[in-house]
Amino acid sequence: MLPIFFVHIPKTAGTSFRKATEQLFGSERVLYDYSPSAAETSSLVQKYVYEEKDLLGFYRTLCNNHVSFLSGHVNANKFVYLFSVSQTVTFVRDPVQRLVSEYQHFVRHHGYEGDLPSFYRKPHFVNRQSKILQSVPLEAIGLIGLNEAYEDSLAMFNQRYGLSVQSVDMNMGRADKTTSYELPKEQLEELTALNEQDIRLYRRAVHLFEQRKALFDDGKGYVHGAVQQMSEKSISGWAWHAESDVPVALDILVDGKHVATVESKDLRPAFLRLGLPRSGYVGFHYNFEAPLAKGSVEEVMVPETGQLLGKRRIK
């Protein structure tokens, strides 16, 4: 199998996940990149990534040594091209809960003595999930899991990659994981205002997860895809099957009526840095015969499953 790149966002059940993969694959087939000074960082990562700065040599060595999994507190774009976006996975978490959990972690393990506001106001911790996933569309990532739905996320991961990773519970700061951190109103409002990007990202991730979970429960495959442009004149975007290399057929609907079927076969050069499936030939485009009237509703849907990629009302 192709190796998997796990973008480990802090305090999103990532430690449990990476240790579970280690139990499945064996420690010799799991590598870590947690900064050049971190004890967890693997020797191959130290040599190729930080000393020789040879990422391609690193990936080739990784494949030659039958490494199955790379995990790290790194930005997604560090390795996404080498591994491909389809082999990239991550977990996200409610931004407020994640940030408070990280603060507690710094207090327990790093001797942080400041209060919570002094921590969450630091630029490094603001919109941290968005920064880590910056420039990689959520819809393209091989699997987006939720900390709050870890078991379901793990089941979907196993099905997606044909694996049998078992649940392992580690690095939990609280014995009771079912309750949420409660904050004073002023802190909650400030923290929410500071992390608007993360909150929007998390809402999108939850929507994607719920959509894919419904298809998973019905035994149906899902499509990675997004509509980049919808207007009264045309529609364009990109799409590929999670588990197939054939082009995606997409129905274009206006006011609920089918007007055309297009296939995702156009080249998307701007996305090639993501290591796209089908060598980047995943785009689609459709021009309406005449501009749509105001108030019309246009949709892009996968006909086999009913998965909705985009919907817009013409204003």
C-alpha positions as CSV (number, residue, x, y, z in Angstrom):
1,M,0.0,0.0,0.0
2,L,1.0,3.6,-0.5
3,P,2.2,5.4,2.7
4,I,-0.2,7.6,4.6
5,F,0.6,11.1,5.8
6,F,-1.2,12.1,9.0
7,V,-1.4,15.8,9.7
8,H,-1.5,15.7,13.5
9,I,-3.2,18.9,14.7
10,P,-2.5,19.1,18.5
11,K,-5.2,17.9,20.9
12,T,-7.4,16.2,18.3
13,A,-7.0,12.6,19.4
14,G,-3.9,12.4,17.2
15,T,-1.7,10.7,19.7
16,S,-4.2,7.9,20.1
17,F,-4.5,7.6,16.4
18,R,-0.8,7.4,15.6
19,K,-0.1,4.9,18.4
20,A,-2.9,2.8,17.1
21,T,-1.3,2.7,13.7
22,E,2.0,1.8,15.3
23,Q,0.3,-1.2,16.9
24,L,-1.0,-2.3,13.4
25,F,2.1,-1.6,11.3
26,G,4.9,-2.0,13.8
27,S,7.1,0.8,15.1
28,E,9.7,0.3,12.2
29,R,7.0,1.2,9.6
30,V,5.8,4.4,11.3
31,L,7.8,7.6,11.2
32,Y,7.4,10.8,13.2
33,D,8.2,14.4,12.4
34,Y,7.6,16.6,15.5
35,S,10.4,19.2,14.8
36,P,14.2,18.7,14.6
37,S,14.5,19.0,18.4
38,A,11.8,16.6,19.4
39,A,12.8,13.2,20.8
40,E,9.9,11.5,18.9
41,T,11.2,12.6,15.5
42,S,12.5,9.6,13.6
43,S,16.2,9.3,12.5
44,L,15.2,9.1,8.8
45,V,13.3,12.4,9.1
46,Q,16.2,14.0,10.9
47,K,18.6,12.9,8.2
48,Y,16.7,13.6,5.0
49,V,14.3,16.4,6.0
50,Y,16.3,18.5,8.4
51,E,20.0,17.7,7.7
52,E,20.1,17.0,4.0
53,K,16.8,18.9,3.2
54,D,16.1,16.3,0.5
55,L,12.4,15.6,0.6
56,L,12.3,13.5,-2.6
57,G,15.1,11.4,-1.3
58,F,13.2,11.1,2.0
59,Y,10.1,9.8,0.2
60,R,12.0,7.4,-1.9
61,T,13.8,6.0,1.1
62,L,10.5,5.8,3.0
63,C,9.0,3.7,0.2
64,N,12.0,1.5,-0.2
65,N,11.9,0.7,3.5
66,H,8.2,-0.1,3.3
67,V,7.2,2.7,5.7
68,S,3.4,2.8,6.0
69,F,2.7,6.0,8.0
70,L,4.2,9.4,8.7
71,S,2.8,11.5,11.5
72,G,3.8,15.0,12.6
73,H,2.9,18.4,14.0
74,V,3.6,19.9,10.6
75,N,1.6,21.9,8.1
76,A,-0.2,19.9,5.5
77,N,1.6,21.4,2.6
78,K,5.0,20.2,3.9
79,F,4.5,16.6,2.5
80,V,1.1,16.7,0.7
81,Y,2.7,16.7,-2.8
82,L,5.0,13.7,-2.0
83,F,2.3,11.6,-0.4
84,S,-0.7,13.0,-2.5
85,V,-3.7,14.6,-1.0
86,S,-5.6,11.3,-1.3
87,Q,-3.1,9.7,1.1
88,T,-3.3,12.6,3.5
89,V,-5.5,12.4,6.6
90,T,-6.2,14.6,9.6
91,F,-8.6,15.1,12.6
92,V,-10.1,18.4,13.6
93,R,-11.9,19.5,16.7
94,D,-14.2,22.2,18.0
95,P,-11.8,25.2,18.0
96,V,-12.7,26.4,21.5
97,Q,-12.5,23.0,23.1
98,R,-9.3,22.2,21.3
99,L,-7.6,25.4,22.3
100,V,-8.5,25.1,26.0
101,S,-7.2,21.5,25.9
102,E,-3.9,22.7,24.4
103,Y,-3.6,25.3,27.2
104,Q,-4.2,22.6,29.8
105,H,-1.5,20.5,28.1
106,F,1.0,23.4,28.2
107,V,0.3,23.9,31.9
108,R,0.7,20.2,32.7
109,H,3.7,19.3,30.5
110,H,5.5,22.6,29.7
111,G,5.3,24.5,32.9
112,Y,3.1,27.3,31.4
113,E,2.2,29.7,34.3
114,G,0.0,32.2,32.5
115,D,-3.8,32.3,32.5
116,L,-5.9,31.1,29.7
117,P,-6.4,34.5,28.0
118,S,-2.6,35.1,28.0
119,F,-2.3,31.8,26.1
120,Y,-5.1,32.1,23.5
121,R,-4.1,35.6,22.6
122,K,-0.7,34.5,21.4
123,P,-0.6,34.7,17.6
124,H,0.8,31.1,17.3
125,F,-2.4,29.7,18.9
126,V,-4.9,31.7,17.0
127,N,-6.7,29.9,14.1
128,R,-4.2,27.1,14.5
129,Q,-6.1,24.4,12.6
130,S,-6.6,26.7,9.7
131,K,-2.9,27.6,9.6
132,I,-1.9,23.9,9.6
133,L,-4.3,23.0,6.8
134,Q,-3.8,26.3,4.9
135,S,-3.8,26.0,1.1
136,V,-5.1,22.4,1.1
137,P,-8.9,22.2,0.5
138,L,-10.8,20.2,3.1
139,E,-12.8,18.5,0.4
140,A,-9.6,17.1,-1.2
141,I,-8.1,15.6,1.9
142,G,-8.3,11.8,1.9
143,L,-10.0,11.6,5.2
144,I,-11.2,14.3,7.6
145,G,-12.0,12.8,11.0
146,L,-13.6,14.5,14.0
147,N,-12.2,14.3,17.5
148,E,-15.8,14.3,18.7
149,A,-16.7,11.3,16.6
150,Y,-13.4,9.4,16.9
151,E,-14.7,5.9,16.7
152,D,-16.8,6.6,13.6
153,S,-13.8,8.5,12.1
154,L,-11.6,5.4,12.7
155,A,-14.2,3.1,11.1
156,M,-14.3,5.3,8.0
157,F,-10.5,5.5,7.9
158,N,-10.3,1.7,7.9
159,Q,-12.8,1.3,5.2
160,R,-11.2,4.1,3.1
161,Y,-7.7,2.5,3.2
162,G,-8.6,-1.1,3.7
163,L,-7.0,-1.3,7.1
164,S,-7.9,-2.5,10.6
165,V,-6.5,0.1,13.0
166,Q,-8.0,-0.6,16.4
167,S,-9.1,2.1,18.9
168,V,-6.4,3.1,21.4
169,D,-7.1,5.7,24.2
170,M,-4.0,7.7,25.0
171,N,-2.8,11.2,26.1
172,M,-6.1,12.3,27.4
173,G,-5.8,15.1,29.9
174,R,-9.1,14.5,31.6
175,A,-10.7,11.3,33.0
176,D,-14.1,12.5,31.9
177,K,-14.0,13.1,28.1
178,T,-17.7,13.4,27.7
179,T,-18.1,16.9,29.2
180,S,-17.0,20.2,27.6
181,Y,-14.8,22.9,29.0
182,E,-16.9,25.7,30.4
183,L,-15.6,29.3,30.0
184,P,-16.8,32.6,31.3
185,K,-18.9,34.5,28.8
186,E,-16.2,37.2,28.2
187,Q,-13.5,34.6,27.5
188,L,-15.8,32.5,25.2
189,E,-16.7,35.6,23.2
190,E,-13.1,36.8,22.8
191,L,-11.8,33.3,21.9
192,T,-14.6,32.9,19.4
193,A,-13.9,36.3,17.8
194,L,-10.2,35.5,17.5
195,N,-10.7,32.1,15.9
196,E,-13.3,32.9,13.3
197,Q,-11.3,31.1,10.6
198,D,-11.0,27.9,12.6
199,I,-14.7,28.0,13.5
200,R,-15.7,28.3,9.8
201,L,-13.3,25.5,8.9
202,Y,-14.7,23.3,11.7
203,R,-18.2,23.8,10.5
204,R,-17.2,22.9,6.9
205,A,-15.4,19.8,8.3
206,V,-18.5,18.7,10.3
207,H,-20.7,19.1,7.2
208,L,-18.3,17.0,5.1
209,F,-18.0,14.4,7.8
210,E,-21.8,14.1,8.2
211,Q,-22.3,13.8,4.4
212,R,-19.6,11.1,4.1
213,K,-20.8,9.3,7.2
214,A,-24.3,9.0,5.7
215,L,-22.9,7.6,2.5
216,F,-20.6,5.2,4.6
217,D,-23.6,4.0,6.6
218,D,-25.5,3.3,3.3
219,G,-22.5,1.4,1.9
220,K,-21.9,4.0,-0.8
221,G,-18.7,5.6,-1.9
222,Y,-18.1,9.4,-1.7
223,V,-16.6,11.9,-4.1
224,H,-14.0,14.4,-3.3
225,G,-15.1,17.6,-5.0
226,A,-16.0,21.2,-4.8
227,V,-17.7,23.8,-7.0
228,Q,-15.3,26.7,-7.6
229,Q,-17.6,28.9,-9.6
230,M,-21.4,29.1,-9.9
231,S,-23.0,31.9,-11.9
232,E,-26.0,32.5,-14.2
233,K,-23.7,31.6,-17.1
234,S,-21.6,28.7,-16.1
235,I,-20.5,26.2,-13.4
236,S,-17.0,24.8,-12.8
237,G,-15.2,22.8,-10.2
238,W,-13.3,19.6,-9.6
239,A,-14.1,16.1,-8.4
240,W,-12.8,12.5,-8.1
241,H,-13.9,9.3,-6.7
242,A,-12.4,8.3,-3.3
243,E,-11.9,4.7,-4.4
244,S,-11.9,4.8,-8.2
245,D,-9.8,6.4,-11.0
246,V,-12.7,6.8,-13.4
247,P,-14.0,10.3,-14.1
248,V,-16.9,11.5,-12.0
249,A,-20.2,12.0,-13.8
250,L,-22.0,15.0,-12.4
251,D,-25.6,16.1,-12.9
252,I,-26.3,19.9,-13.4
253,L,-29.8,20.8,-12.1
254,V,-31.7,24.0,-12.3
255,D,-34.7,24.4,-10.0
256,G,-34.6,20.6,-9.4
257,K,-34.6,19.7,-13.1
258,H,-31.8,17.9,-14.9
259,V,-30.2,20.1,-17.6
260,A,-26.9,18.3,-18.3
261,T,-24.4,15.7,-17.2
262,V,-20.7,16.5,-17.2
263,E,-17.6,14.5,-16.4
264,S,-14.5,15.6,-14.4
265,K,-11.9,15.2,-17.0
266,D,-10.3,18.7,-17.4
267,L,-6.8,19.5,-16.2
268,R,-6.5,21.6,-13.0
269,P,-2.9,22.8,-13.2
270,A,-3.2,25.0,-10.1
271,F,-3.9,22.0,-7.9
272,L,-1.1,19.8,-9.2
273,R,0.9,20.6,-6.0
274,L,-1.5,18.5,-4.1
275,G,-0.5,15.3,-6.0
276,L,-4.0,14.9,-7.5
277,P,-5.5,11.7,-8.7
278,R,-5.8,11.1,-12.4
279,S,-2.6,13.2,-13.0
280,G,-4.7,16.3,-12.3
281,Y,-7.4,15.7,-14.9
282,V,-10.3,16.1,-12.4
283,G,-11.9,19.4,-13.5
284,F,-15.4,20.0,-14.9
285,H,-17.1,22.9,-16.6
286,Y,-20.5,23.7,-18.0
287,N,-21.9,26.7,-19.9
288,F,-25.6,27.3,-19.9
289,E,-27.2,27.9,-23.2
290,A,-28.7,31.1,-21.9
291,P,-28.1,33.0,-18.6
292,L,-30.3,31.8,-15.8
293,A,-33.0,34.0,-14.5
294,K,-32.8,35.6,-11.0
295,G,-34.1,33.4,-8.3
296,S,-33.1,30.2,-10.2
297,V,-31.4,27.5,-8.0
298,E,-28.5,25.7,-9.6
299,E,-27.0,22.4,-8.1
300,V,-24.2,20.0,-8.9
301,M,-24.9,16.4,-7.7
302,V,-23.4,13.0,-8.0
303,P,-26.3,11.0,-9.5
304,E,-25.4,7.6,-8.2
305,T,-25.5,8.6,-4.5
306,G,-27.2,12.0,-4.4
307,Q,-24.1,13.6,-2.9
308,L,-24.4,17.4,-3.3
309,L,-21.2,19.2,-4.3
310,G,-22.7,22.7,-4.6
311,K,-25.9,24.7,-4.5
312,R,-26.6,28.4,-5.2
313,R,-29.5,30.7,-5.9
314,I,-29.0,33.3,-8.6
315,K,-29.4,36.8,-7.2
